[in-house]
């Protein structure tokens, strides 16, 4: 009998699943760099916190008084237009998984905006100084 080959809707292998589970959900190098820069600028914030009660989606940085939520998105996991890659093994499963991540990001953005929040999305490859400048502009919008 021939060995089973992963089909387009098969979940990833145990090796891939273990690697995915080891992936840092918080305190990544890009997130830490942004946090250090904002802290250097005197900004204080909550880390890994759900901005909206009852919605199980956590922002990387939250400024509750200013109603600003910051997400530092990984290029692979959130399909960066510059650096996204599509795995060849189990390609259909990965395409669905990554598209689901992007759809959830857009839904999160819409929910927060509807609730009166400003959302800042930072790609992992962005310069921390430039990203901190964007966060600063969100904290002090021009009125």
N, CA, C and O atoms as a MOPAC input file, in Angstrom:
PM7 MOZYME 1SCF
protein

 N      0.84600 1    -1.18100 1     0.00000 1
 C      0.00000 1     0.00000 1     0.00000 1
 C      0.89000 1     1.24300 1     0.00000 1
 O      1.85700 1     1.31600 1     0.75900 1
 N      0.57000 1     2.20800 1    -0.83900 1
 C      1.37100 1     3.43200 1    -0.96200 1
 C      1.15300 1     4.32900 1     0.25500 1
 O      0.04800 1     4.37400 1     0.79600 1
 N      2.18900 1     5.04200 1     0.68900 1
 C      2.02100 1     5.95300 1     1.82500 1
 C      1.09000 1     7.10200 1     1.45600 1
 O      1.02000 1     7.51500 1     0.29900 1
 N      0.39500 1     7.59800 1     2.43500 1
 C     -0.52900 1     8.71100 1     2.23900 1
 C      0.26100 1     9.99600 1     1.99700 1
 O      1.17700 1    10.32100 1     2.75200 1
 N     -0.08800 1    10.69800 1     0.97600 1
 C      0.53500 1    11.99500 1     0.71000 1
 C     -0.46800 1    13.06600 1     1.12800 1
 O     -1.67800 1    12.90700 1     0.96100 1
 N      0.05100 1    14.13900 1     1.66600 1
 C     -0.82600 1    15.23200 1     2.13000 1
 C     -1.62200 1    15.78200 1     0.96100 1
 O     -1.06400 1    16.11700 1    -0.08400 1
 N     -2.90400 1    15.87100 1     1.14300 1
 C     -3.78000 1    16.46000 1     0.14100 1
 C     -3.93100 1    17.94900 1     0.37300 1
 O     -3.37100 1    18.48100 1     1.33100 1
 N     -4.67700 1    18.63400 1    -0.48400 1
 C     -4.77800 1    20.08200 1    -0.39000 1
 C     -5.44800 1    20.58000 1     0.88200 1
 O     -5.22000 1    21.72300 1     1.27700 1
 N     -6.26300 1    19.76500 1     1.53400 1
 C     -6.93700 1    20.24100 1     2.74000 1
 C     -6.42000 1    19.55200 1     3.99600 1
 O     -6.97500 1    19.72700 1     5.08100 1
 N     -5.34300 1    18.76000 1     3.84400 1
 C     -4.77800 1    18.09200 1     5.01200 1
 C     -4.08100 1    19.10300 1     5.90600 1
 O     -3.45900 1    20.05200 1     5.42800 1
 N     -4.19400 1    18.88800 1     7.20800 1
 C     -3.48900 1    19.73200 1     8.17000 1
 C     -1.98900 1    19.50700 1     8.02000 1
 O     -1.56900 1    18.52200 1     7.41300 1
 N     -1.18800 1    20.40100 1     8.56100 1
 C      0.26200 1    20.24100 1     8.42900 1
 C      0.76800 1    19.02000 1     9.19500 1
 O      0.07900 1    18.47900 1    10.05900 1
 N      1.97400 1    18.60500 1     8.86000 1
 C      2.57500 1    17.45000 1     9.52300 1
 C      2.82500 1    17.77100 1    10.99400 1
 O      2.75700 1    18.92800 1    11.40700 1
 N      3.11200 1    16.74700 1    11.76800 1
 C      3.40700 1    16.94500 1    13.19200 1
 C      4.64100 1    17.81800 1    13.37700 1
 O      4.70300 1    18.61700 1    14.31100 1
 N      5.62200 1    17.66800 1    12.49200 1
 C      6.82900 1    18.50200 1    12.57200 1
 C      6.46900 1    19.96600 1    12.35900 1
 O      6.91000 1    20.83900 1    13.10600 1
 N      5.66400 1    20.22600 1    11.33200 1
 C      5.25000 1    21.59800 1    11.04700 1
 C      4.37900 1    22.13300 1    12.17100 1
 O      4.52200 1    23.28700 1    12.57500 1
 N      3.48900 1    21.31100 1    12.67300 1
 C      2.61300 1    21.73100 1    13.78600 1
 C      3.45200 1    22.10900 1    15.00800 1
 O      3.18500 1    23.12200 1    15.65600 1
 N      4.46200 1    21.30000 1    15.32200 1
 C      5.33200 1    21.59700 1    16.46800 1
 C      6.08900 1    22.91000 1    16.24500 1
 O      6.23700 1    23.70600 1    17.17100 1
 N      6.56500 1    23.13300 1    15.02100 1
 C      7.27300 1    24.37400 1    14.71000 1
 C      6.33400 1    25.57500 1    14.84100 1
 O      6.74000 1    26.62500 1    15.33800 1
 N      5.10300 1    25.43100 1    14.40600 1
 C      4.11700 1    26.51300 1    14.52000 1
 C      3.83200 1    26.82900 1    15.98700 1
 O      3.69000 1    27.99500 1    16.35300 1
 N      3.74900 1    25.80700 1    16.82000 1
 C      3.45900 1    26.01100 1    18.23500 1
 C      4.61600 1    26.67900 1    18.96400 1
 O      4.40300 1    27.37200 1    19.95800 1
 N      5.83800 1    26.47700 1    18.47900 1
 C      7.00800 1    27.12200 1    19.08800 1
 C      7.14400 1    28.58500 1    18.66700 1
 O      7.87000 1    29.34700 1    19.30500 1
 N      6.45700 1    28.97700 1    17.60600 1
 C      6.53800 1    30.34600 1    17.10500 1
 C      6.08800 1    31.31100 1    18.20300 1
 O      5.01800 1    31.13700 1    18.78700 1
 N      6.89000 1    32.30600 1    18.47500 1
 C      6.56300 1    33.27300 1    19.52700 1
 C      5.30000 1    34.03900 1    19.16700 1
 O      5.17200 1    34.55200 1    18.05500 1
 N      4.37300 1    34.11500 1    20.10600 1
 C      3.13900 1    34.86100 1    19.90700 1
 C      3.32100 1    36.30500 1    20.35900 1
 O      2.61700 1    37.20200 1    19.89400 1
 N      4.25700 1    36.52200 1    21.25400 1
 C      4.54300 1    37.86500 1    21.74200 1
 C      6.04000 1    37.96300 1    22.01000 1
 O      6.75800 1    36.96400 1    21.99500 1
 N      6.48900 1    39.17900 1    22.25400 1
 C      7.90100 1    39.43700 1    22.54200 1
 C      8.83300 1    39.04200 1    21.39900 1
 O      9.95500 1    38.59300 1    21.63600 1
 N      8.37100 1    39.20900 1    20.16400 1
 C      9.24000 1    38.96600 1    19.01400 1
 C     10.25100 1    40.10600 1    18.91900 1
 O     10.05000 1    41.16000 1    19.52300 1
 N     11.32400 1    39.90800 1    18.17500 1
 C     12.34700 1    40.94100 1    18.05000 1
 C     11.78500 1    42.24900 1    17.48300 1
 O     12.11000 1    43.31300 1    18.01100 1
 N     10.95400 1    42.21700 1    16.42800 1
 C     10.39200 1    43.47300 1    15.92700 1
 C      9.49300 1    44.16600 1    16.95800 1
 O      9.50200 1    45.39200 1    17.07400 1
 N      8.72300 1    43.37600 1    17.70000 1
 C      7.86000 1    43.94700 1    18.73700 1
 C      8.69400 1    44.56400 1    19.85600 1
 O      8.39400 1    45.66600 1    20.31600 1
 N      9.72300 1    43.87300 1    20.29000 1
 C     10.58500 1    44.39600 1    21.35200 1
 C     11.27900 1    45.68400 1    20.91500 1
 O     11.41100 1    46.62100 1    21.70300 1
 N     11.72200 1    45.73000 1    19.65800 1
 C     12.38600 1    46.93800 1    19.14700 1
 C     11.42700 1    48.12600 1    19.16100 1
 O     11.81600 1    49.23000 1    19.54100 1
 N     10.18500 1    47.91000 1    18.75200 1
 C      9.18800 1    48.98200 1    18.77000 1
 C      8.88000 1    49.39500 1    20.20400 1
 O      8.79100 1    50.58600 1    20.50300 1
 N      8.71700 1    48.42300 1    21.08600 1
 C      8.43800 1    48.74400 1    22.49100 1
 C      9.57100 1    49.54800 1    23.11500 1
 O      9.32400 1    50.51100 1    23.84200 1
 N     10.82100 1    49.15300 1    22.83200 1
 C     11.97700 1    49.89700 1    23.37400 1
 C     11.95900 1    51.34600 1    22.89200 1
 O     12.18500 1    52.27100 1    23.67100 1
 N     11.68800 1    51.53300 1    21.60100 1
 C     11.68900 1    52.89800 1    21.05700 1
 C     10.56000 1    53.72400 1    21.65000 1
 O     10.77300 1    54.88000 1    22.01700 1
 N      9.37300 1    53.16200 1    21.75200 1
 C      8.25300 1    53.91200 1    22.34300 1
 C      8.52100 1    54.20200 1    23.81800 1
 O      8.18800 1    55.28100 1    24.30900 1
 N      9.11300 1    53.25500 1    24.51700 1
 C      9.42900 1    53.46700 1    25.92600 1
 C     10.48400 1    54.56400 1    26.06500 1
 O     10.40600 1    55.39800 1    26.96700 1
 N     11.47500 1    54.55700 1    25.16000 1
 C     12.50400 1    55.60400 1    25.16200 1
 C     11.87700 1    56.98300 1    24.98400 1
 O     12.37500 1    57.97400 1    25.51700 1
 N     10.79200 1    57.03800 1    24.23800 1
 C     10.08700 1    58.29500 1    23.98700 1
 C      9.12800 1    58.65900 1    25.12700 1
 O      8.41200 1    59.65600 1    25.04800 1
 N      9.12300 1    57.85700 1    26.16500 1
 C      8.28500 1    58.15400 1    27.32100 1
 C      6.88400 1    57.57400 1    27.24100 1
 O      6.03800 1    57.89100 1    28.07800 1
 N      6.62700 1    56.74500 1    26.26500 1
 C      5.29700 1    56.13700 1    26.11400 1
 C      5.16000 1    54.92300 1    27.01200 1
 O      6.07800 1    54.11200 1    27.14000 1
 N      4.00200 1    54.81800 1    27.62600 1
 C      3.67500 1    53.65400 1    28.45100 1
 C      2.43000 1    53.01400 1    27.85800 1
 O      1.53900 1    53.70800 1    27.36700 1
 N      2.37400 1    51.70400 1    27.90700 1
 C      1.32800 1    50.96800 1    27.20700 1
 C      1.15800 1    49.60800 1    27.84600 1
 O      1.99000 1    49.17100 1    28.64100 1
 N      0.08700 1    48.95200 1    27.49500 1
 C     -0.13800 1    47.57000 1    27.90200 1
 C      0.34800 1    46.67200 1    26.77700 1
 O      0.28100 1    47.04100 1    25.60400 1
 N      0.83900 1    45.48600 1    27.13900 1
 C      1.36800 1    44.53100 1    26.17800 1
 C      0.45300 1    43.31200 1    26.12700 1
 O     -0.00300 1    42.81200 1    27.15600 1
 N      0.19500 1    42.84400 1    24.89700 1
 C     -0.56200 1    41.60500 1    24.69500 1
 C     -1.89300 1    41.65800 1    25.43800 1
 O     -2.15600 1    40.86600 1    26.34300 1
 N     -2.71900 1    42.60900 1    25.03200 1
 C     -3.98900 1    42.83800 1    25.72300 1
 C     -5.12600 1    42.97200 1    24.70300 1
 O     -4.94000 1    43.52200 1    23.61800 1
 N     -6.28300 1    42.46900 1    25.06400 1
 C     -7.46000 1    42.61200 1    24.21000 1
 C     -8.02800 1    44.01900 1    24.38100 1
 O     -8.42600 1    44.38400 1    25.48700 1
 N     -8.07400 1    44.80800 1    23.32400 1
 C     -8.60600 1    46.16900 1    23.45300 1
 C    -10.10500 1    46.20200 1    23.74800 1
 O    -10.57600 1    47.08700 1    24.46300 1
 N    -10.85300 1    45.24600 1    23.20500 1
 C    -12.30400 1    45.22000 1    23.38600 1
 C    -12.70400 1    44.06000 1    24.27900 1
 O    -12.29400 1    42.92100 1    24.05700 1
 N    -13.49300 1    44.35200 1    25.27000 1
 C    -14.00500 1    43.28900 1    26.13600 1
 C    -14.92100 1    42.37800 1    25.31300 1
 O    -15.71000 1    42.83800 1    24.48700 1
 N    -14.79200 1    41.09800 1    25.55900 1
 C    -15.63900 1    40.13400 1    24.87200 1
 C    -15.14500 1    39.72700 1    23.49200 1
 O    -15.74400 1    38.85800 1    22.85900 1
 N    -14.06100 1    40.33900 1    23.01100 1
 C    -13.49200 1    39.96800 1    21.71400 1
 C    -12.11800 1    39.35900 1    21.98200 1
 O    -11.21300 1    40.04200 1    22.46100 1
 N    -11.96900 1    38.08400 1    21.67500 1
 C    -10.74700 1    37.36100 1    22.00900 1
 C     -9.65000 1    37.58500 1    20.97400 1
 O     -9.12600 1    36.64000 1    20.38500 1
 N     -9.31700 1    38.84600 1    20.76700 1
 C     -8.21700 1    39.18900 1    19.86200 1
 C     -7.34600 1    40.19400 1    20.58300 1
 O     -7.81300 1    41.24700 1    21.01600 1
 N     -6.08600 1    39.86000 1    20.70500 1
 C     -5.17000 1    40.65800 1    21.51100 1
 C     -4.28100 1    41.51000 1    20.61600 1
 O     -3.78900 1    41.05100 1    19.58500 1
 N     -4.08600 1    42.75100 1    21.02800 1
 C     -3.16400 1    43.64600 1    20.33600 1
 C     -1.79300 1    43.50700 1    20.97800 1
 O     -1.68400 1    43.14900 1    22.15100 1
 N     -0.75900 1    43.78500 1    20.21900 1
 C      0.59700 1    43.71900 1    20.76500 1
 C      0.83600 1    44.85300 1    21.75400 1
 O      1.46500 1    44.64900 1    22.79200 1
 N      0.34200 1    46.04200 1    21.44100 1
 C      0.44600 1    47.20500 1    22.32300 1
 C     -0.90800 1    47.88800 1    22.38200 1
 O     -1.58000 1    48.04100 1    21.36200 1
 N     -1.30300 1    48.29400 1    23.56700 1
 C     -2.59400 1    48.96900 1    23.72600 1
 C     -2.39100 1    50.24000 1    24.55600 1
 O     -1.78000 1    50.22700 1    25.62500 1
 N     -2.92600 1    51.32600 1    24.02200 1
 C     -2.96300 1    52.61500 1    24.70700 1
 C     -4.44200 1    52.90000 1    24.97700 1
 O     -5.08700 1    53.57700 1    24.17600 1
 N     -4.99600 1    52.39600 1    26.09600 1
 C     -6.45100 1    52.45700 1    26.29700 1
 C     -7.01100 1    53.86700 1    26.40500 1
 O     -8.10800 1    54.11800 1    25.90500 1
 N     -6.31900 1    54.77800 1    27.02500 1
 C     -6.85700 1    56.13700 1    27.15600 1
 C     -6.95200 1    56.83600 1    25.81600 1
 O     -7.86500 1    57.63200 1    25.59300 1
 N     -6.03000 1    56.55200 1    24.93300 1
 C     -6.04800 1    57.14400 1    23.58600 1
 C     -6.81300 1    56.28400 1    22.59100 1
 O     -7.05700 1    56.69700 1    21.45700 1
 N     -7.19000 1    55.08200 1    23.02700 1
 C     -7.92300 1    54.13500 1    22.17700 1
 C     -7.13900 1    53.83000 1    20.90000 1
 O     -7.64300 1    53.94100 1    19.78200 1
 N     -5.87900 1    53.43900 1    21.12200 1
 C     -5.00300 1    53.05100 1    20.01500 1
 C     -4.52000 1    51.62700 1    20.26800 1
 O     -4.02200 1    51.30800 1    21.34800 1
 N     -4.67600 1    50.78300 1    19.26300 1
 C     -4.20600 1    49.40100 1    19.32100 1
 C     -3.15000 1    49.21500 1    18.24100 1
 O     -3.35400 1    49.60000 1    17.08900 1
 N     -2.01400 1    48.61900 1    18.62100 1
 C     -0.89900 1    48.42800 1    17.70200 1
 C     -0.64900 1    46.93500 1    17.52600 1
 O     -0.58600 1    46.18100 1    18.49800 1
 N     -0.51100 1    46.52600 1    16.28100 1
 C     -0.21200 1    45.14200 1    15.93900 1
 C      1.08600 1    45.11100 1    15.15500 1
 O      1.25100 1    45.85400 1    14.18800 1
 N      2.01200 1    44.25000 1    15.57100 1
 C      3.24900 1    44.04700 1    14.82800 1
 C      3.08200 1    42.71300 1    14.10700 1
 O      3.17100 1    41.64700 1    14.71700 1
 N      2.84200 1    42.78900 1    12.80900 1
 C      2.49700 1    41.61200 1    12.01800 1
 C      3.72200 1    41.00200 1    11.34900 1
 O      4.55000 1    41.70700 1    10.77200 1
 N      3.82100 1    39.68900 1    11.43600 1
 C      4.89000 1    38.96100 1    10.75800 1
 C      4.60000 1    38.87400 1     9.27300 1
 O      3.45400 1    38.68000 1     8.86800 1
 N      5.63700 1    39.01700 1     8.46200 1
 C      5.46700 1    39.02400 1     7.00100 1
 C      4.86400 1    37.71200 1     6.48700 1
 O      3.99900 1    37.73400 1     5.61200 1
 N      5.30600 1    36.58500 1     7.01700 1
 C      4.76200 1    35.30500 1     6.56500 1
 C      3.32000 1    35.12800 1     7.03100 1
 O      2.43300 1    34.87600 1     6.21600 1
 N      3.08000 1    35.25900 1     8.33200 1
 C      1.78500 1    34.91600 1     8.91800 1
 C      0.67200 1    35.86100 1     8.50600 1
 O     -0.49800 1    35.48000 1     8.55100 1
 N      0.99700 1    37.07600 1     8.10800 1
 C     -0.03800 1    38.05700 1     7.76900 1
 C      0.04000 1    38.49200 1     6.30400 1
 O     -0.58700 1    39.47900 1     5.92000 1
 N      0.79800 1    37.77000 1     5.49100 1
 C      0.86000 1    37.94600 1     4.03900 1
 C      1.29700 1    39.34400 1     3.62100 1
 O      0.58100 1    40.04100 1     2.90200 1
 N      2.46500 1    39.73900 1     4.07500 1
 C      3.05300 1    41.02200 1     3.69900 1
 C      3.12600 1    41.12700 1     2.16500 1
 O      3.56200 1    40.18600 1     1.50300 1
 N      2.70200 1    42.26400 1     1.60400 1
 C      2.75700 1    42.40300 1     0.14200 1
 C      4.18700 1    42.41500 1    -0.41100 1
 O      4.39100 1    42.15300 1    -1.59700 1
 N      5.16700 1    42.71200 1     0.42600 1
 C      6.55800 1    42.73700 1    -0.03300 1
 C      7.30000 1    41.42600 1     0.20000 1
 O      8.13400 1    41.03900 1    -0.61900 1
 N      7.01300 1    40.74000 1     1.30000 1
 C      7.83500 1    39.60900 1     1.69800 1
 C      7.09000 1    38.29900 1     1.90300 1
 O      7.70400 1    37.31300 1     2.31000 1
 N      5.82000 1    38.25400 1     1.64100 1
 C      5.05400 1    37.01800 1     1.87800 1
 C      5.56200 1    35.90200 1     0.97300 1
 O      5.93300 1    36.13000 1    -0.17800 1
 N      5.56800 1    34.71400 1     1.51200 1
 C      5.91200 1    33.52500 1     0.73000 1
 C      4.77900 1    32.52600 1     0.88100 1
 O      4.05700 1    32.53200 1     1.87800 1
 N      4.63500 1    31.68200 1    -0.10300 1
 C      3.60600 1    30.64900 1    -0.07700 1
 C      4.30700 1    29.29300 1    -0.03300 1
 O      5.02900 1    28.94100 1    -0.96600 1
 N      4.10100 1    28.53400 1     1.03500 1
 C      4.73000 1    27.21100 1     1.10600 1
 C      4.27400 1    26.31700 1    -0.05200 1
 O      3.12100 1    26.37200 1    -0.48000 1
 N      5.19000 1    25.50500 1    -0.54200 1
 C      4.86800 1    24.59400 1    -1.64200 1
 C      4.23200 1    23.31300 1    -1.12900 1
 O      3.31600 1    22.77800 1    -1.75200 1
 N      4.71600 1    22.81700 1     0.00900 1
 C      4.10900 1    21.62100 1     0.59000 1
 C      2.76700 1    21.99300 1     1.19200 1
 O      2.65500 1    22.96300 1     1.94100 1
 N      1.75300 1    21.21400 1     0.85600 1
 C      0.41900 1    21.44100 1     1.40900 1
 C     -0.06900 1    22.86400 1     1.07700 1
 O     -0.65700 1    23.53900 1     1.92300 1
 N      0.17800 1    23.29800 1    -0.14400 1
 C     -0.04400 1    24.68000 1    -0.57300 1
 C     -1.48500 1    25.15500 1    -0.36200 1
 O     -1.69800 1    26.29100 1     0.06000 1
 N     -2.45500 1    24.32300 1    -0.64400 1
 C     -3.85800 1    24.74700 1    -0.50400 1
 C     -4.20700 1    24.99100 1     0.96400 1
 O     -4.89600 1    25.95900 1     1.28800 1
 N     -3.73500 1    24.11900 1     1.84400 1
 C     -4.00400 1    24.31000 1     3.27200 1
 C     -3.39000 1    25.61500 1     3.75000 1
 O     -4.03200 1    26.38900 1     4.46000 1
 N     -2.12600 1    25.86100 1     3.35300 1
 C     -1.45400 1    27.08400 1     3.78000 1
 C     -2.12200 1    28.32500 1     3.20600 1
 O     -2.25700 1    29.33500 1     3.89800 1
 N     -2.53700 1    28.25800 1     1.96400 1
 C     -3.21100 1    29.41300 1     1.34400 1
 C     -4.47900 1    29.75400 1     2.12600 1
 O     -4.75800 1    30.92400 1     2.38500 1
 N     -5.24100 1    28.73100 1     2.50000 1
 C     -6.45800 1    28.95000 1     3.28400 1
 C     -6.12700 1    29.50300 1     4.67500 1
 O     -6.79700 1    30.41400 1     5.16200 1
 N     -5.09400 1    28.95000 1     5.30500 1
 C     -4.68500 1    29.39000 1     6.64300 1
 C     -4.25600 1    30.85800 1     6.62000 1
 O     -4.70000 1    31.64300 1     7.45700 1
 N     -3.40800 1    31.23000 1     5.68200 1
 C     -2.89900 1    32.59900 1     5.61500 1
 C     -3.99700 1    33.58200 1     5.20900 1
 O     -4.04700 1    34.69900 1     5.72400 1
 N     -4.87300 1    33.17700 1     4.29400 1
 C     -6.00200 1    34.03600 1     3.91800 1
 C     -6.92300 1    34.25000 1     5.12000 1
 O     -7.47600 1    35.33600 1     5.29500 1
 N     -7.08400 1    33.22100 1     5.93900 1
 C     -7.88700 1    33.35900 1     7.15700 1
 C     -7.27100 1    34.34600 1     8.13200 1
 O     -7.98600 1    35.11000 1     8.78000 1
 N     -5.94600 1    34.33600 1     8.24100 1
 C     -5.27000 1    35.30500 1     9.10900 1
 C     -5.53700 1    36.73200 1     8.63900 1
 O     -5.84600 1    37.61100 1     9.44300 1
 N     -5.41700 1    36.95400 1     7.34100 1
 C     -5.63000 1    38.29400 1     6.78000 1
 C     -7.09300 1    38.71900 1     6.98300 1
 O     -7.36200 1    39.86300 1     7.34900 1
 N     -8.02100 1    37.80700 1     6.74700 1
 C     -9.44500 1    38.12700 1     6.93400 1
 C     -9.73500 1    38.47000 1     8.39700 1
 O    -10.50400 1    39.38900 1     8.68000 1
 N     -9.12400 1    37.73900 1     9.31600 1
 C     -9.30900 1    38.02800 1    10.73900 1
 C     -8.70100 1    39.39200 1    11.09100 1
 O     -9.27300 1    40.13800 1    11.88500 1
 N     -7.55400 1    39.71500 1    10.50700 1
 C     -6.94800 1    41.03900 1    10.73500 1
 C     -7.89500 1    42.14600 1    10.28900 1
 O     -8.09300 1    43.12100 1    11.01400 1
 N     -8.48300 1    42.00500 1     9.10000 1
 C     -9.40000 1    43.04200 1     8.59500 1
 C    -10.64400 1    43.13500 1     9.47300 1
 O    -11.14800 1    44.22900 1     9.72700 1
 N    -11.14200 1    41.98200 1     9.93900 1
 C    -12.31500 1    41.97900 1    10.81000 1
 C    -11.98400 1    42.65200 1    12.14700 1
 O    -12.78900 1    43.41800 1    12.67600 1
 N    -10.80700 1    42.36500 1    12.68100 1
 C    -10.37700 1    43.00200 1    13.93000 1
 C    -10.29300 1    44.50400 1    13.75200 1
 O    -10.77600 1    45.26500 1    14.59100 1
 N     -9.67500 1    44.93300 1    12.65400 1
 C     -9.56700 1    46.37200 1    12.36800 1
 C    -10.95700 1    47.01300 1    12.32400 1
 O    -11.18400 1    48.05900 1    12.93000 1
 N    -11.86700 1    46.38500 1    11.61300 1
 C    -13.22000 1    46.93500 1    11.46000 1
 C    -13.93900 1    47.02600 1    12.80700 1
 O    -14.59400 1    48.02600 1    13.09700 1
 N    -13.81600 1    45.98500 1    13.62400 1
 C    -14.46200 1    45.99600 1    14.94700 1
 C    -13.91300 1    47.11900 1    15.82000 1
 O    -14.67100 1    47.82500 1    16.48500 1
 N    -12.58900 1    47.28100 1    15.81300 1
 C    -11.97300 1    48.31800 1    16.62400 1
 C    -12.35900 1    49.71400 1    16.13700 1
 O    -12.69000 1    50.58800 1    16.93800 1
 N    -12.31400 1    49.91600 1    14.84700 1
 C    -12.67000 1    51.22300 1    14.28100 1
 C    -14.12800 1    51.54200 1    14.60000 1
 O    -14.45700 1    52.67100 1    14.96300 1
 N    -14.98800 1    50.55400 1    14.46500 1
 C    -16.40800 1    50.74700 1    14.78900 1
 C    -16.59600 1    51.13400 1    16.25500 1
 O    -17.51700 1    51.87700 1    16.59600 1
 N    -15.71400 1    50.62300 1    17.12200 1
 C    -15.79900 1    50.92400 1    18.55500 1
 C    -15.05200 1    52.21000 1    18.92400 1
 O    -14.94300 1    52.55100 1    20.10200 1
 N    -14.54100 1    52.92000 1    17.91700 1
 C    -13.88700 1    54.19800 1    18.16900 1
 C    -12.39000 1    54.12100 1    18.41600 1
 O    -11.80100 1    55.06900 1    18.93500 1
 N    -11.77300 1    53.02100 1    18.05600 1
 C    -10.33800 1    52.85400 1    18.23400 1
 C     -9.59400 1    53.19400 1    16.95100 1
 O    -10.16300 1    53.13600 1    15.86100 1
 N     -8.33100 1    53.54400 1    17.08400 1
 C     -7.44000 1    53.68900 1    15.94000 1
 C     -6.52400 1    52.47200 1    15.94700 1
 O     -6.01900 1    52.06800 1    16.99400 1
 N     -6.31700 1    51.90000 1    14.78100 1
 C     -5.49400 1    50.70400 1    14.64600 1
 C     -4.22800 1    51.06600 1    13.87500 1
 O     -4.28700 1    51.70900 1    12.82700 1
 N     -3.09100 1    50.64400 1    14.40600 1
 C     -1.81600 1    50.81800 1    13.71500 1
 C     -1.26500 1    49.43100 1    13.44500 1
 O     -1.04700 1    48.65200 1    14.37300 1
 N     -1.03900 1    49.11800 1    12.17200 1
 C     -0.46000 1    47.83900 1    11.76700 1
 C      0.96800 1    48.09200 1    11.32000 1
 O      1.21800 1    48.91700 1    10.44200 1
 N      1.89700 1    47.38400 1    11.92500 1
 C      3.31700 1    47.52300 1    11.63500 1
 C      3.81200 1    46.18300 1    11.11000 1
 O      3.53500 1    45.14300 1    11.70700 1
 N      4.54300 1    46.19800 1     9.99600 1
 C      5.14100 1    44.96600 1     9.48900 1
 C      6.44800 1    44.70700 1    10.22600 1
 O      7.14200 1    45.64400 1    10.62100 1
 N      6.77700 1    43.44400 1    10.40700 1
 C      7.98900 1    43.08200 1    11.14100 1
 C      9.25300 1    43.66000 1    10.52200 1
 O     10.24500 1    43.85400 1    11.22500 1
 N      9.23900 1    43.93900 1     9.22100 1
 C     10.43700 1    44.44900 1     8.55300 1
 C     10.58300 1    45.97100 1     8.65700 1
 O     11.60700 1    46.52200 1     8.25200 1
 N      9.58000 1    46.64100 1     9.18900 1
 C      9.63100 1    48.10600 1     9.26600 1
 C     10.67100 1    48.57100 1    10.26900 1
 O     10.93000 1    47.91200 1    11.27600 1
 N     11.25400 1    49.71200 1     9.97400 1
 C     12.20100 1    50.34700 1    10.87400 1
 C     11.46500 1    50.73400 1    12.16100 1
 O     10.42000 1    51.38000 1    12.09300 1
 N     11.98900 1    50.35100 1    13.33200 1
 C     11.30500 1    50.66500 1    14.59200 1
 C     11.08900 1    52.15900 1    14.82000 1
 O     10.08200 1    52.54800 1    15.41200 1
 N     12.00500 1    52.99100 1    14.36600 1
 C     11.84800 1    54.44400 1    14.52800 1
 C     10.66800 1    54.94600 1    13.70000 1
 O      9.85000 1    55.72900 1    14.18300 1
 N     10.58500 1    54.49200 1    12.45700 1
 C      9.48300 1    54.90500 1    11.59000 1
 C      8.15500 1    54.36800 1    12.12600 1
 O      7.14100 1    55.06300 1    12.08800 1
 N      8.16400 1    53.14800 1    12.61700 1
 C      6.94400 1    52.56900 1    13.18200 1
 C      6.51800 1    53.34600 1    14.42200 1
 O      5.33000 1    53.60200 1    14.61800 1
 N      7.48000 1    53.72300 1    15.25800 1
 C      7.16400 1    54.50700 1    16.45800 1
 C      6.60000 1    55.87400 1    16.06400 1
 O      5.70400 1    56.39200 1    16.73100 1
 N      7.11900 1    56.45600 1    14.98600 1
 C      6.57600 1    57.72600 1    14.49300 1
 C      5.10900 1    57.56200 1    14.10600 1
 O      4.29200 1    58.43500 1    14.39800 1
 N      4.76600 1    56.45400 1    13.45100 1
 C      3.36800 1    56.19600 1    13.07000 1
 C      2.48400 1    56.04400 1    14.29900 1
 O      1.36000 1    56.54500 1    14.32700 1
 N      2.99400 1    55.35200 1    15.31800 1
 C      2.23000 1    55.19400 1    16.56000 1
 C      2.03700 1    56.55900 1    17.20300 1
 O      0.94100 1    56.86800 1    17.67100 1
 N      3.07200 1    57.37500 1    17.23500 1
 C      2.96600 1    58.72900 1    17.80400 1
 C      1.89000 1    59.53900 1    17.08800 1
 O      1.11100 1    60.24100 1    17.73200 1
 N      1.84400 1    59.44900 1    15.77100 1
 C      0.80900 1    60.19500 1    15.01700 1
 C     -0.58100 1    59.69400 1    15.38200 1
 O     -1.52700 1    60.48000 1    15.43500 1
 N     -0.71400 1    58.40100 1    15.63300 1
 C     -2.02000 1    57.86200 1    16.03200 1
 C     -2.39500 1    58.33500 1    17.42400 1
 O     -3.57200 1    58.55000 1    17.71300 1
 N     -1.40500 1    58.49600 1    18.28600 1
 C     -1.68400 1    58.95000 1    19.64200 1
 C     -2.05100 1    60.41700 1    19.69200 1
 O     -2.76000 1    60.85200 1    20.59900 1
 N     -1.57400 1    61.18300 1    18.72500 1
 C     -1.84700 1    62.63400 1    18.66900 1
 C     -2.32600 1    62.99900 1    17.28100 1
 O     -1.61200 1    63.67700 1    16.54300 1
 N     -3.51900 1    62.56400 1    16.91000 1
 C     -3.99900 1    62.88100 1    15.55900 1
 C     -4.21500 1    64.39000 1    15.39100 1
 O     -4.55100 1    65.10200 1    16.33700 1
 N     -4.01000 1    64.84300 1    14.16500 1
 C     -4.24900 1    66.24400 1    13.83300 1
 C     -5.75800 1    66.46100 1    13.78300 1
 O     -6.47600 1    65.74500 1    13.08500 1
 N     -6.22300 1    67.44400 1    14.52200 1
 C     -7.67500 1    67.68200 1    14.53300 1
 C     -8.04100 1    68.95400 1    13.81400 1
 O     -9.22000 1    69.29900 1    13.73300 1

